[in-house]
Amino acid sequence: MKPFAELIKLRQSTREYTNKPVEREKIIQCLQAARLAPSANNSQPWKFVVVDEPQLKDQVADCTASLGMNKFTFQAPVLVVVVQDKENIWSSLGGLVKDKVFCHYDIGMAVNQFCLQAAELGLGTCILGWFKEEKIKSLLNINKKKRIALMISLGYSPAPIREKKRKSLEEMSCWNTNPLSGSVSV
Ligand SMILES: Cc1cc2nc3c(=O)[nH]c(=O)nc-3n(C[C@H](O)[C@H](O)[C@H](O)COP(=O)(O)O)c2cc1C
C-alpha cells in the first residue's frame, strides 16, 4: 500500500493510455473505493456505469471528443459514466433549506476516491466533464431524465508523473480570518 501523501501525487489526469486491458478485479476495487465515499445524509446519489466492451467504449469515446478535447478517450480501454442518482429525502430537503446541491459534492468525492484507488493500483484516470450527455444516455440506455455528472477514463499509462501546478498554500488557505469577506486586503 502506498502512503496517502505519495498517492495524491501519483493521481494525475492521464491523457495517454496503452492498449493493455484493465482487469475487472481492479475496476471492482476502484468501484469499492467510490462506494465508501461520504455523502450528505449518506444519500449515495450515484450510479457508476462501467463501459469496457471495446466497440461500445469507442462509441462512448466519440461522444467525449470534440473541439480538440478528449481524443485520448479512444485509447483508454475503460470509460466510466457517473450518473446522478436520486438523493434521499433528507439530502434533498437539507439542500433546499441550505440552498446547496449536495449531490454534486457527493459525486465529486466518490469520483476522486475511484481515481485515487486506481492510482494505487498503477492505473491512470482522467475525470471528464466535457461530453455529449444526451448521446451517451441513448447509447447506454440511461433514463433521459437522469443527468450524467462526470465520466472517468481508466487504463494503464506510459505517461511519467508530472509536477502538480497548483495555487500556493498562502493563496488557497488562511487561518482564523476570511479574506473573501472583503474586510481584509490580500
Ligand atoms: C469536474 C472535472 C472535469 C474535468 N473535465 C476534463 C475533461 O473533460 N477533459 C480533460 O482532459 N480533463 C478534464 N479534467 C481534468 C482537469 O483538467 C485536471 O484535473 C486539472 O487540470 C488538474 O490536473 P491533474 O488532474 O493532472 O492534477 C476535469 C477535472 C474535473 C475535476
The ligand as an SDF file (V2000), in Angstrom:
LIG
                    3D

 31 33  0  0  0  0  0  0  0  0999 V2000
  -15.0280   18.2080  -12.8390 C   0  0  0  0  0  0  0  0  0  0  0  0
  -13.8170   17.9940  -13.7180 C   0  0  0  0  0  0  0  0  0  0  0  0
  -13.9620   17.9490  -15.0820 C   0  0  0  0  0  0  0  0  0  0  0  0
  -12.8540   17.7240  -15.9090 C   0  0  0  0  0  0  0  0  0  0  0  0
  -13.0260   17.5800  -17.2660 N   0  0  0  0  0  0  0  0  0  0  0  0
  -11.9670   17.2870  -18.0430 C   0  0  0  0  0  0  0  0  0  0  0  0
  -12.1570   16.9840  -19.4180 C   0  0  0  0  0  0  0  0  0  0  0  0
  -13.2650   16.9520  -19.9610 O   0  0  0  0  0  0  0  0  0  0  0  0
  -11.0400   16.7080  -20.1730 N   0  0  0  0  0  0  0  0  0  0  0  0
   -9.7840   16.6840  -19.6230 C   0  0  0  0  0  0  0  0  0  0  0  0
   -8.8210   16.4050  -20.3580 O   0  0  0  0  0  0  0  0  0  0  0  0
   -9.5810   16.9300  -18.3060 N   0  0  0  0  0  0  0  0  0  0  0  0
  -10.6440   17.2150  -17.5110 C   0  0  0  0  0  0  0  0  0  0  0  0
  -10.4600   17.4060  -16.1570 N   0  0  0  0  0  0  0  0  0  0  0  0
   -9.1000   17.3020  -15.5690 C   0  0  0  0  0  0  0  0  0  0  0  0
   -8.5410   18.6530  -15.0950 C   0  0  0  0  0  0  0  0  0  0  0  0
   -8.1610   19.4110  -16.1970 O   0  0  0  0  0  0  0  0  0  0  0  0
   -7.3630   18.3570  -14.1420 C   0  0  0  0  0  0  0  0  0  0  0  0
   -7.8210   17.6750  -13.0160 O   0  0  0  0  0  0  0  0  0  0  0  0
   -6.6260   19.6170  -13.6760 C   0  0  0  0  0  0  0  0  0  0  0  0
   -6.0540   20.3240  -14.7460 O   0  0  0  0  0  0  0  0  0  0  0  0
   -5.5080   19.2730  -12.6770 C   0  0  0  0  0  0  0  0  0  0  0  0
   -4.5710   18.3780  -13.2280 O   0  0  0  0  0  0  0  0  0  0  0  0
   -4.2650   16.9390  -12.6090 P   0  0  0  0  0  0  0  0  0  0  0  0
   -5.6020   16.1920  -12.5590 O   0  0  0  0  0  0  0  0  0  0  0  0
   -3.3070   16.2930  -13.5450 O   0  0  0  0  0  0  0  0  0  0  0  0
   -3.7180   17.1160  -11.2470 O   0  0  0  0  0  0  0  0  0  0  0  0
  -11.5650   17.5990  -15.3350 C   0  0  0  0  0  0  0  0  0  0  0  0
  -11.4280   17.6420  -13.9340 C   0  0  0  0  0  0  0  0  0  0  0  0
  -12.5280   17.8110  -13.1330 C   0  0  0  0  0  0  0  0  0  0  0  0
  -12.3520   17.7870  -11.6210 C   0  0  0  0  0  0  0  0  0  0  0  0
  1  2  1  0
  2  3  1  0
  2 30  2  0
  3  4  2  0
  4  5  1  0
  4 28  1  0
  5  6  2  0
  6  7  1  0
  6 13  1  0
  7  8  2  0
  7  9  1  0
  9 10  1  0
 10 11  2  0
 10 12  1  0
 12 13  2  0
 13 14  1  0
 14 15  1  0
 14 28  1  0
 15 16  1  0
 16 17  1  0
 16 18  1  0
 18 19  1  0
 18 20  1  0
 20 21  1  0
 20 22  1  0
 22 23  1  0
 23 24  1  0
 24 25  2  0
 24 26  1  0
 24 27  1  0
 28 29  2  0
 29 30  1  0
 30 31  1  0
M  END
$$$$
